[in-house]
Amino acid sequence: SDLGKAFTCPIFHCNGNDPLAVSTALETAVEWRHEWGMDVIIEMVCYRRNGPNKLDQPAFTQPKLYKEISQHPPTLDIFEK
């Protein structure tokens, strides 16, 4: 990401559907910060099932995208498998 280039700090990418990957990225970031005293960026690629807040209905503004998202299993179901 351009933000990481501007601040010359490491960027850890992880999939939001994989809680272990997110946990590993966070642990690695904390260890990096402790060891080197530098900021770290964690880029978590994921989606919002309900939009920016619980009252928002994003299907009105992006119906195709949220039709796909509604068919995607929740993260907990993916993790249990």
Summary of the structure (lengths in Angstrom):
residues: 81
radius of gyration: 16.1
end to end distance: 31.4
largest distance: 46.7
contacts: 169
relative contact order: 0.17
helix: 52%
strand: 12%
